[in-house]
Amino acid sequence: MNCGLEYILLLPLPLSPLEVQSSTSVGGAGERQALELRVRAVEEENRALRRELSRPPRSPSARLPNGSHRGNQSRTHSEEGTGDNEGQKAAAVGNSSDCVQQPVVDKCETIHVAIVCAGYNASRDVVTLVKSVLFHRRNPLHFHFITDSIAQQILSSLFHTWMVPAVRVDFYDADELKSEVSWIPNKHYSGIYGLMKLVLTKTLPSNLQRVIVLDTDITFATDIAELWAVFHKFKGNTAAQVLGLVENQSDWYLGNLWKNHRPWPALGRGFNTGVILLLLDRLRKLRWEQMWRLTAERELMSMLSTSLADQDIFNAVIKQNPFLVHQLPCFWNVQLSDHTRSEKCYKDVSDLKVIHWNSPKKLRVKNKHVEFFRNLYLTFLEYDGNLLRRELFGCPSEADHNSENLQKTLSELDEDDPCYEFRRERFTVHRTHLYFLHYEYEPSSDNTDVTLVAQLSMDRLQMLEAICKHWEGPISLALYLSDAEAQQFLRYAQGSEVLMSRGNVGYHIVYKEGQFYPVNLLRNVAMRQVNTPYMFLSDIDFLPMYGLYEYLRKSVVQLDMANTKKALVVPAFETLRYRLSYPKSKAELLSQLDMGTLFTFRYHVWTKGHAPTNFAKWRTATTPYRVQWEADFEPYVMVRRDSPEYDRRFVGFGWNKVAHIMELDAQEYEFVVLPNAYMIHMPHAPSFDITKFRSNKQYRVCLKTLKEEFQQNMSRRYGFAALKYMTAENNS
């Protein structure tokens, strides 16, 4: 029990994330949203009351941690202690006057957090950690990520599109630090990145005085400000405390786990480095760099390598210099590893602060409360990150020019406009997680490589395996999913031998927001991640012919794509049969076309979309032939990577590809039909957006308005040559 508990009990307790999950599992999306809004409202009431009640008595000598007077600023209380014994004493005292004297954190004080993160999987893990921190936090945050190039690309894009107020993110290149630790042999699965916490004093800004260092497999169950407040308990005399650590909860450093088990030297049970409080300024004065290096060199003479990466070296230093450590109560790092004593660390799971999944088994670890821990973790895993974009009331945020420009743009829109929601969608920033799964592909050196580009939502997931079987080249996919659906996709992909055998498929999650399917935004996200010279712009419900990847690469050379502006048209067909014997040649396709098994795409509902392809000529063509643009033409094409993006104003159903093809024509691309290429549209249930288009008159009116505005924009950008788009449309 902590000193602030009486404040919580003054109002009805808000639902925990776990309760939100269990309460909403049987309800609909609306019910879930209502519950989450209720949670937020009650949380804010509790926080406001806590702030009011937690103001300590003022005295002339009362000062802030930085030395300034308290004044009238509110504070955040923390549960404190230097170890298990002190934590127990605090619990025994209960709500005595000692609670008022507990160290505090300024309401608007920035909390600094450092995390080493490398690779695709660690990037996914760190998002869950960050969600748990953001869920509870009441202070500005500054994340310091030490990353490889992969994690930096993923996390910089994610935070840029997440746009969480009062959160700053900086990156430090781990590759530049490798030489600092690469001389240390390390058997731990974290590899060289598991040693980089040792060089944080050198890596982080010289004016940064303190930082909380976290592993990526951490989940917070409380406000991180409580942990930040522990810094004020560090003793600062000649034997200065510089490291805040929790005792190791396994017997590893006792050396009795198996016969001949010989761990690195440690003080007693040793300390776990999954959660560290670092007083950087004091560490630098103690010449930390020299201290740990000398210790590591000495121990490696007999130990030969580290088994637990940085943790072994931290413990060896502490063994020689016990005064460096401020021991934290064990609830700040409940370690769910094998042979653990973590269950002795707490009486009730509600006492816990930080859960550390530090076993290689992760969620499958043995613990009597593992179901509770797992559910807490899964709640944050699937928690809607958009809900974490809330402002911190009373704390001025640093100027975010992207956010300011966005707000200015949105404020200029007319909310009374019947098409306001359509116009707003064009400027909506969707949280985006690039490379959600491992990606490993280097384009061929002959500069002919082609990436298939497509987008999808959860209801088209079943197409992925079939496309992978038809297209052996690289693929870039944008998936429009909720946080919970992203985890369903992850389980689906990891359970598929077909998908897991492919390292050349980039999966980019664009998180759901708003009422429209942002089809062109998704296409643009997938296009931006193409790393080959050419891209084939397809849709997820089309299966390319077998061998199309190699055929397109040969066409690059044959048609001199590198030196000309061409869009190579792949003729599109469709079947109404869910079970189709896919034609293995053009001759077989023509036979099925004559038999009525196949049709030219949308011949019965939207002939204009593909009529310029000239299917009659294609039947007998043996060489590529050029076709002219016509109104409403929307073929599937291969283009160079530097071709224009799709126009974001078009969402859902209608005119999204037509506008793009018009732009290609305006930029004087030649449309060349390939005589031996084809793709087939597979049947599926109609999308939600096409249903809205057909049933909602206002939807169709707005689409027409947006189309006219796009054409006007084209005429302004391309001048007299673009007039044909206006006249062609009027004549069609």
C-alpha positions in Angstrom: 0.0 0.0 0.0 1.3 3.5 -0.8 0.9 6.8 0.9 -1.4 8.1 -1.8 -4.0 5.3 -1.5 -6.5 7.3 0.5 -6.8 9.8 -2.3 -7.7 7.1 -4.8 -10.5 5.8 -2.6 -12.3 9.2 -2.5 -13.7 8.6 -5.9 -14.9 5.4 -7.6 -11.8 3.5 -8.8 -11.2 3.8 -12.5 -11.1 0.6 -14.5 -7.6 -0.7 -15.0 -6.5 -1.5 -18.5 -7.1 -5.2 -17.6 -10.7 -4.4 -16.6 -11.2 -2.4 -19.7 -10.2 -5.4 -21.8 -12.4 -7.9 -20.0 -15.3 -5.6 -19.9 -15.2 -4.9 -23.6 -14.5 -8.4 -24.9 -18.2 -9.1 -25.1 -19.4 -5.7 -26.3 -19.1 -3.9 -29.5 -16.7 -1.2 -30.6 -19.1 1.6 -29.4 -19.4 0.0 -25.9 -15.6 -0.3 -25.8 -15.1 3.3 -26.7 -17.7 4.5 -24.1 -15.9 2.5 -21.4 -12.5 3.9 -22.4 -13.9 7.5 -22.3 -15.4 6.8 -18.9 -12.0 5.5 -17.7 -10.3 8.7 -18.9 -12.9 10.9 -17.2 -12.6 9.1 -13.9 -8.8 9.1 -14.1 -8.7 12.8 -14.7 -11.0 13.4 -11.7 -8.8 11.3 -9.5 -5.6 13.0 -10.6 -7.0 16.4 -10.0 -8.1 15.4 -6.5 -4.7 13.7 -5.8 -2.9 16.9 -6.9 -5.1 19.0 -4.6 -4.7 16.7 -1.6 -1.0 15.9 -2.1 0.2 19.5 -1.7 2.5 19.4 1.4 2.4 22.1 4.1 4.4 25.1 2.9 7.3 26.5 4.8 10.0 29.0 4.0 12.6 26.3 3.8 10.6 24.0 1.6 12.3 23.8 -1.8 12.0 22.0 -5.1 14.5 19.3 -6.0 16.3 21.8 -8.2 16.6 24.3 -5.3 13.8 26.7 -6.2 10.9 27.4 -3.9 7.8 25.3 -4.0 5.4 28.1 -4.5 1.9 27.0 -5.5 2.9 24.2 -7.9 1.3 20.8 -7.5 3.4 17.7 -7.2 3.3 14.0 -7.9 3.9 11.7 -4.9 5.9 8.5 -5.2 6.2 5.3 -3.2 9.8 5.2 -1.9 12.3 3.0 -0.3 15.9 2.0 -0.6 15.2 -1.7 -0.4 12.6 -4.3 0.6 13.0 -3.6 4.3 12.4 0.2 3.9 9.4 -0.6 1.6 8.0 -2.8 4.3 8.5 -0.1 6.9 6.7 2.4 4.8 3.8 0.0 4.4 3.7 -0.5 8.1 3.6 3.2 8.8 0.5 3.5 6.6 -1.0 7.0 6.2 1.1 8.6 8.9 2.6 12.1 8.6 5.7 10.6 7.0 3.7 10.4 3.8 3.8 14.2 3.5 7.5 14.2 3.7 8.0 11.8 0.8 10.1 13.1 -2.2 8.1 14.7 -4.9 8.3 15.4 -8.6 7.3 18.7 -10.1 4.1 18.4 -12.1 5.8 19.6 -15.4 9.3 18.2 -14.8 10.5 16.2 -17.8 11.3 12.6 -17.2 14.1 11.2 -19.2 14.1 7.5 -20.4 16.8 5.7 -22.2 16.2 2.5 -24.2 18.5 0.4 -26.3 16.5 -1.0 -29.2 17.8 -2.9 -32.3 15.9 -4.7 -35.0 12.3 -5.4 -36.0 11.2 -7.5 -33.0 12.7 -5.2 -30.4 10.9 -2.2 -32.1 7.6 -4.0 -31.7 8.4 -4.7 -28.0 9.4 -1.1 -27.2 6.0 0.1 -28.5 4.2 -1.9 -25.9 6.5 -0.6 -23.2 6.0 3.0 -24.4 2.2 2.5 -24.3 2.3 1.3 -20.7 4.4 4.4 -19.8 2.1 6.8 -21.7 -1.0 5.3 -20.2 -0.1 6.2 -16.6 2.1 9.2 -17.1 1.3 12.7 -15.9 4.6 14.4 -16.8 6.4 15.4 -20.0 8.6 12.6 -21.3 11.9 12.6 -23.2 12.9 9.3 -24.8 16.5 8.6 -25.7 16.7 5.6 -28.1 20.0 4.0 -28.8 19.2 2.2 -32.1 20.5 0.5 -35.1 19.4 1.9 -38.5 16.4 -0.4 -38.7 14.9 0.5 -35.3 15.6 4.2 -35.9 13.6 4.1 -39.2 10.7 2.3 -37.6 10.5 4.4 -34.3 11.2 7.8 -35.9 8.3 7.2 -38.3 6.1 5.9 -35.5 6.6 8.8 -33.1 6.4 11.3 -36.0 3.0 10.0 -36.9 1.9 9.3 -33.3 2.1 12.9 -32.4 1.8 12.5 -28.6 1.8 15.8 -26.8 4.7 16.5 -24.4 6.8 13.7 -25.7 10.2 14.3 -27.2 12.3 11.6 -28.9 16.0 11.6 -29.7 18.0 8.9 -31.4 21.7 7.8 -31.0 23.4 5.7 -33.6 24.3 2.3 -32.0 26.7 1.6 -34.9 28.9 4.4 -33.8 29.1 2.8 -30.3 29.9 -0.7 -31.4 33.7 -0.1 -31.2 33.2 0.9 -27.5 32.0 -2.6 -26.5 32.8 -4.9 -29.4 35.9 -6.1 -27.6 33.8 -7.8 -24.9 32.9 -11.4 -25.7 29.2 -11.9 -24.9 27.1 -15.1 -24.9 23.8 -13.4 -24.2 21.1 -13.4 -27.0 21.0 -9.6 -27.0 24.5 -9.6 -28.7 26.5 -6.4 -28.9 23.4 -4.3 -28.2 23.1 -5.8 -24.7 26.4 -4.1 -23.7 25.5 -0.5 -24.8 24.0 0.6 -21.4 27.6 0.7 -20.3 28.4 3.7 -22.5 25.4 5.8 -21.8 27.4 8.4 -19.9 29.4 9.0 -23.1 26.4 8.6 -25.5 23.7 10.8 -23.9 24.0 14.6 -23.8 26.6 15.9 -21.4 24.1 18.3 -19.8 21.7 15.4 -19.0 22.0 14.7 -15.3 19.8 11.7 -14.7 17.9 9.1 -16.7 15.8 6.0 -16.2 17.2 3.1 -18.3 14.8 0.3 -19.4 14.9 -3.0 -21.2 12.4 -3.3 -24.1 10.6 -6.2 -22.3 9.3 -4.0 -19.5 5.6 -3.2 -18.7 4.7 -0.4 -16.3 1.7 -0.7 -14.0 2.1 2.8 -12.5 3.2 6.3 -13.2 6.9 6.4 -14.1 7.1 9.7 -12.1 7.1 7.5 -9.0 10.3 5.9 -10.1 11.8 9.2 -11.2 11.2 10.5 -7.6 13.5 7.9 -6.2 16.4 9.9 -7.5 15.9 12.3 -4.5 16.6 9.4 -2.1 20.1 8.9 -3.5 22.8 9.7 -0.9 25.2 12.3 -2.0 28.1 12.3 0.4 31.6 11.2 -0.4 30.3 7.6 -1.0 27.9 8.9 -3.6 25.1 6.6 -4.8 24.9 6.7 -8.6 23.0 3.6 -9.6 19.4 2.7 -8.6 18.9 -1.1 -9.1 16.6 -3.9 -7.9 18.2 -7.1 -6.5 18.3 -10.0 -8.8 15.4 -12.3 -8.1 17.0 -15.5 -9.4 19.8 -17.5 -7.9 22.1 -16.9 -10.9 24.8 -14.9 -9.1 24.8 -17.3 -6.2 26.2 -19.9 -8.5 24.1 -22.8 -7.3 21.8 -23.4 -10.3 23.7 -26.4 -11.6 27.0 -28.2 -11.1 30.0 -26.1 -12.1 27.9 -23.0 -12.6 30.3 -20.1 -12.3 28.8 -16.6 -12.7 30.5 -13.3 -12.7 31.3 -11.8 -9.2 28.3 -10.0 -7.6 27.3 -8.5 -4.3 25.0 -11.1 -2.7 22.3 -12.0 -5.1 23.5 -9.3 -7.5 21.4 -6.8 -9.3 19.2 -6.9 -12.4 19.8 -4.2 -15.0 16.4 -4.3 -16.7 15.5 -1.1 -14.8 18.3 1.3 -13.8 18.4 4.8 -12.4 21.5 6.5 -13.6 22.9 9.7 -12.0 24.9 10.6 -15.1 26.6 13.7 -13.7 28.0 11.8 -10.7 29.0 8.8 -12.8 31.0 11.1 -15.1 32.8 12.6 -12.1 33.6 9.1 -10.9 35.1 8.4 -14.3 32.6 5.6 -14.9 34.1 4.8 -18.4 37.5 3.9 -16.9 35.9 2.2 -13.9 33.8 -0.4 -15.9 36.5 -1.0 -18.5 39.2 -1.8 -16.0 36.8 -4.1 -14.2 35.7 -5.9 -17.4 39.3 -6.4 -18.6 40.3 -7.9 -15.2 37.3 -10.3 -15.0 37.5 -11.4 -18.6 40.9 -12.8 -18.0 39.3 -15.6 -16.0 35.6 -15.5 -17.1 36.4 -15.3 -20.9 33.0 -13.8 -21.8 29.8 -12.3 -20.3 26.7 -14.5 -20.0 24.2 -11.7 -19.1 25.8 -8.9 -21.1 26.0 -5.5 -19.4 24.5 -6.9 -16.2 27.6 -9.0 -15.5 29.9 -6.0 -15.7 27.6 -3.7 -13.7 27.6 -6.3 -10.9 31.4 -6.8 -11.0 31.9 -3.1 -10.6 29.3 -3.0 -7.7 31.1 -5.9 -6.0 34.2 -3.7 -5.8 32.3 -0.5 -5.0 29.1 -1.4 -3.1 28.6 2.3 -2.2 27.6 3.0 -5.8 24.2 1.3 -5.4 20.9 2.7 -4.1 18.8 -0.5 -3.8 15.3 -0.2 -5.1 12.3 -2.1 -3.7 11.8 -5.2 -5.8 8.4 -4.1 -7.1 10.3 -1.7 -9.4 11.5 -4.7 -11.4 9.5 -7.9 -10.8 11.5 -10.4 -12.8 9.6 -13.2 -14.5 12.5 -15.4 -15.2 13.3 -19.0 -14.4 14.3 -19.9 -10.8 12.8 -16.6 -9.7 12.0 -15.3 -6.2 9.7 -12.7 -7.6 6.6 -14.1 -5.9 8.2 -13.2 -2.5 8.5 -9.6 -3.7 4.8 -8.7 -3.3 1.8 -9.7 -1.3 -0.8 -8.7 -3.9 -0.4 -8.1 -7.7 -2.0 -4.7 -7.2 1.3 -3.7 -5.3 3.4 -4.1 -8.4 5.0 -1.2 -10.3 7.1 -2.7 -13.1 6.9 -6.2 -14.7 10.0 -7.5 -16.5 9.6 -10.3 -18.9 13.3 -11.2 -18.7 13.1 -14.9 -19.5 13.7 -16.1 -23.0 10.3 -17.8 -22.6 8.7 -14.3 -22.1 4.9 -14.8 -21.7 5.3 -18.6 -21.1 7.2 -18.2 -17.9 6.0 -20.0 -14.8 4.6 -17.9 -12.0 1.4 -18.3 -10.0 0.2 -14.9 -11.2 1.4 -15.2 -14.8 -2.1 -15.0 -16.1 -2.5 -11.6 -14.5 0.8 -10.4 -15.8 0.1 -11.8 -19.3 -3.3 -10.1 -19.4 -1.8 -6.8 -18.3 0.8 -7.0 -21.1 -1.7 -8.1 -23.7 -3.9 -5.2 -22.8 -1.2 -2.7 -23.6 -0.2 -4.7 -26.6 -3.7 -4.2 -28.1 -4.5 -0.9 -26.5 -5.6 1.8 -29.0 -2.5 4.1 -29.2 -4.6 6.9 -30.5 -6.1 7.3 -27.0 -2.7 8.2 -25.7 -2.5 11.4 -27.7 -4.1 13.3 -24.8 -2.7 16.7 -23.7 -1.0 17.2 -20.3 -3.1 19.9 -18.7 -1.2 22.8 -17.2 2.2 21.8 -18.7 3.2 23.9 -21.7 4.5 21.6 -24.5 7.5 22.3 -26.7 6.4 23.9 -30.0 5.6 21.1 -32.5 5.6 22.8 -35.9 4.0 19.7 -37.6 1.2 19.7 -35.1 0.7 23.5 -35.3 0.6 23.4 -39.0 -1.9 20.6 -39.0 -4.2 22.4 -36.5 -4.0 25.6 -38.6 -4.9 23.6 -41.7 -7.8 21.9 -40.0 -9.1 25.2 -38.5 -9.3 26.6 -42.1 -11.8 23.9 -43.1 -15.5 24.7 -43.0 -17.1 22.4 -40.5 -20.5 23.2 -42.0 -19.4 21.9 -45.4 -21.3 18.6 -46.1 -18.0 17.2 -47.3 -16.1 18.3 -44.3 -15.2 14.7 -43.1 -13.9 13.9 -46.6 -11.7 17.0 -46.6 -10.5 16.4 -43.1 -9.3 12.9 -43.9 -6.8 14.3 -46.4 -4.9 15.9 -43.5 -5.4 13.2 -40.8 -2.1 11.9 -39.5 -2.3 8.1 -39.1 0.0 6.4 -36.7 2.3 4.2 -38.8 4.5 1.3 -37.8 6.8 0.4 -40.7 8.3 -3.1 -41.0 6.1 -4.7 -38.4 7.8 -8.0 -39.2 11.3 -8.9 -40.0 12.4 -7.7 -43.5 15.5 -8.8 -45.3 16.0 -8.0 -48.9 18.7 -6.4 -51.1 17.7 -5.4 -54.7 19.6 -7.1 -57.5 22.6 -5.3 -58.9 21.2 -5.2 -62.5 18.8 -2.4 -61.7 15.7 -4.2 -63.0 14.2 -5.3 -59.7 10.4 -4.7 -59.2 8.4 -4.6 -55.9 4.7 -5.4 -55.9 2.8 -2.7 -54.0 -0.7 -3.2 -52.4 -2.8 -2.3 -49.4 -5.4 -4.2 -47.4 -7.5 -4.4 -44.3 -8.2 -7.4 -42.0 -10.9 -8.8 -44.3 -8.5 -9.4 -47.1 -5.8 -11.1 -45.0 -6.5 -14.5 -46.6 -5.1 -13.2 -50.0 -1.5 -12.9 -48.7 -0.4 -16.5 -49.0 -1.8 -16.8 -52.5 -0.1 -13.6 -53.7 3.2 -14.8 -52.2 2.9 -18.0 -54.2 2.3 -16.1 -57.4 4.9 -13.4 -56.9 8.4 -14.4 -55.8 9.8 -10.9 -55.8 9.8 -8.2 -53.1 6.4 -7.0 -51.8 5.5 -3.8 -49.9 2.1 -3.9 -48.2 0.3 -1.3 -46.1 -2.2 -2.8 -43.7 -5.0 -0.7 -42.2 -5.6 -2.2 -38.8 -6.5 -1.4 -35.2 -3.9 -2.2 -32.5 -5.8 -5.4 -31.6 -6.1 -6.4 -35.3 -2.3 -5.8 -35.7 -1.7 -8.5 -33.1 -4.2 -10.8 -34.8 -2.2 -10.3 -38.0 1.0 -11.0 -36.2 -0.3 -14.3 -34.9 -1.6 -15.2 -38.4 1.7 -14.4 -40.1 3.8 -16.2 -37.5 1.6 -19.3 -37.9 2.0 -19.3 -41.7 4.8 -21.3 -43.2 4.3 -19.4 -46.5 4.7 -15.9 -45.0 7.4 -16.8 -42.5 9.5 -18.3 -45.4 9.5 -14.9 -47.1 12.0 -12.3 -45.9 11.3 -9.9 -48.8 7.8 -8.8 -47.8 7.5 -5.5 -45.9 4.4 -5.2 -43.8 3.6 -1.6 -42.7 0.8 -1.1 -40.2 -1.3 2.1 -40.6 -3.5 2.4 -37.6 -7.2 3.0 -38.0 -8.6 6.4 -37.4 -11.6 8.2 -38.7 -14.6 6.8 -40.7 -13.0 6.4 -44.1 -10.6 3.8 -45.6 -7.6 5.9 -46.5 -6.8 3.9 -49.6 -4.5 6.3 -51.3 -2.6 7.1 -48.1 -2.0 3.4 -47.7 -0.7 3.1 -51.2 1.6 6.0 -50.6 3.0 4.4 -47.4 3.7 1.2 -49.3 5.3 3.0 -52.2 7.6 5.0 -50.0 9.1 1.8 -48.6 10.0 0.4 -52.0 13.7 -0.1 -52.3 13.8 -1.4 -55.9 14.1 0.8 -59.0 10.6 -0.2 -60.2 7.2 -0.9 -58.6 4.1 -2.8 -59.8 1.1 -1.0 -58.4 -1.5 -3.7 -57.7 -4.4 -4.4 -55.4 -4.6 -7.1 -52.8 -7.6 -8.9 -54.4 -5.6 -9.6 -57.7 -3.4 -12.6 -58.3 -0.6 -11.9 -60.7 0.2 -14.5 -63.3 2.9 -17.0 -62.4 6.2 -15.6 -63.6 5.0 -12.0 -63.8 7.9 -10.8 -61.6 10.6 -12.1 -64.1 8.6 -11.0 -67.1 8.4 -7.4 -65.8 12.1 -7.4 -65.1 12.8 -8.4 -68.7 10.4 -5.7 -69.9 12.5 -3.1 -68.0 15.4 -3.8 -70.3 13.3 -4.4 -73.5 11.4 -1.1 -73.2 14.3 1.0 -71.8 12.4 1.9 -68.7 15.5 3.5 -67.1 15.6 6.3 -69.7 12.0 6.8 -70.7 8.8 7.6 -68.8 6.6 4.6 -69.3 3.8 3.0 -67.4 3.6 -0.7 -68.4 0.0 -1.9 -68.3 -0.7 -5.4 -67.0 -4.2 -6.4 -68.5 -6.7 -7.2 -65.7 -9.3 -10.0 -65.8 -11.7 -11.4 -63.2 -13.5 -14.5 -62.2 -16.7 -15.0 -60.3 -15.6 -18.4 -59.1 -14.0 -18.8 -55.7 -12.2 -22.0 -57.0 -10.3 -21.2 -60.2 -7.9 -23.3 -62.1 -5.4 -20.5 -62.5 -4.3 -20.2 -66.2 -0.6 -21.0 -66.6 -0.3 -19.3 -70.0 -1.9 -16.7 -72.2 -3.4 -19.4 -74.4 -5.1 -21.0 -71.4 -6.4 -17.7 -70.2 -7.9 -17.0 -73.7 -9.6 -20.4 -73.6 -11.2 -19.6 -70.2 -12.2 -16.2 -71.5 -14.0 -17.9 -74.4 -15.6 -20.4 -72.1 -16.9 -17.7 -69.8 -14.8 -18.7 -66.8 -13.0 -15.4 -67.0 -14.0 -11.9 -68.0 -12.2 -8.7 -68.7 -12.2 -6.8 -65.4 -15.4 -4.9 -64.6 -16.7 -5.4 -68.1 -20.3 -5.5 -66.8 -20.2 -2.6 -64.3 -17.3 -0.2 -65.3 -16.2 -0.9 -68.9 -14.5 2.5 -69.2 -12.0 1.7 -66.4 -10.0 -0.7 -68.6 -11.4 -0.3 -72.1 -8.4 1.6 -73.4 -6.3 -1.5 -72.7 -7.8 -2.7 -75.9 -8.4 -6.4 -75.0 -9.3 -7.3 -78.6 -5.8 -6.2 -79.7 -4.2 -7.9 -76.7 -5.6 -11.3 -77.7 -3.3 -11.5 -80.8 -0.5 -9.1 -79.8 3.0 -10.5 -79.6 4.8 -7.2 -78.9 4.1 -4.3 -76.5 1.8 -1.7 -77.9 1.0 1.9 -76.8 -2.5 3.1 -75.9 -3.8 6.6 -75.2 -5.3 7.9 -72.0 -9.1 8.1 -71.9 -11.4 9.4 -69.3 -11.8 7.1 -66.3 -8.9 4.9 -67.3 -7.5 3.0 -64.3 -5.2 0.2 -65.3 -2.7 -1.6 -63.1 0.8 -0.5 -64.1 4.5 -0.9 -63.4 6.4 2.4 -63.1 9.6 3.7 -61.9 10.0 4.3 -58.2 10.1 8.1 -58.6 6.6 8.3 -60.2 4.0 10.6 -58.5 2.1 9.5 -55.4 -1.6 9.0 -55.2 -3.9 11.9 -54.3 -5.0 11.6 -50.6 -8.2 13.5 -51.0 -9.8 10.3 -52.5 -10.7 7.9 -49.8 -12.8 4.7 -49.7 -14.4 3.9 -53.0 -14.2 5.9 -56.2 -11.7 7.8 -58.3 -8.6 6.8 -56.3 -6.7 5.1 -59.1 -8.3 7.2 -61.9 -6.8 10.4 -60.5 -3.4 8.7 -60.3 -3.4 7.5 -63.9 -4.5 11.0 -65.0 -1.5 12.4 -63.1 0.8 10.0 -64.9 -0.6 11.1 -68.2 -0.2 14.8 -67.3 3.4 14.1 -66.7 3.7 12.6 -70.1 4.1 8.9 -69.2 3.5 6.5 -72.1 1.0 3.7 -71.4 2.4 0.5 -72.9 0.4 -2.7 -72.8 2.4 -5.9 -72.2 1.2 -8.7 -74.6 2.0 -11.7 -72.4 1.2 -10.3 -68.9 -2.1 -10.6 -67.0 -3.6 -10.6 -63.6 -6.9 -11.9 -62.3 -9.3 -10.4 -59.7 -10.6 -12.9 -57.2 -14.2 -12.7 -55.9 -14.9 -11.4 -52.4 -17.6 -9.8 -50.4 -18.2 -6.1 -51.2 -16.2 -3.7 -49.1 -17.8 -1.4 -46.6 -16.8 1.6 -48.7 -18.4 0.5 -52.0 -21.6 -0.2 -50.0 -21.5 3.4 -48.7 -20.9 4.7 -52.2 -23.9 2.8 -53.6 -26.3 3.6 -50.7 -25.3 7.1 -49.6 -26.2 9.9 -52.0 -24.1 12.5 -50.1 -21.0 10.2 -50.4 -21.5 10.3 -54.2 -22.0 14.1 -54.2 -18.9 14.7 -52.2 -16.9 12.4 -54.5 -18.0 14.4 -57.5 -17.1 17.6 -55.8 -13.6 16.3 -54.9 -13.2 15.1 -58.5 -14.0 18.5 -59.9 -11.6 20.2 -57.5 -8.8 17.7 -58.4 -9.3 18.5 -62.1 -9.1 22.2 -61.4 -5.9 21.6 -59.5 -4.6 19.7 -62.5 -5.3 22.6 -64.8 -3.5 25.0 -62.5 -0.4 22.7 -62.2 -0.2 21.5 -65.8 -1.7 24.4 -67.7 -3.3 24.2 -71.1 -2.4 20.5 -71.6 -4.7 19.6 -68.7 -7.8 21.0 -70.2 -8.4 17.7 -72.0 -9.2 16.1 -68.6 -12.1 18.6 -68.1 -13.5 18.1 -71.6 -13.0 14.4 -71.7 -14.9 14.1 -68.4 -17.7 16.2 -69.7 -18.0 14.1 -72.9 -17.9 10.8 -71.1 
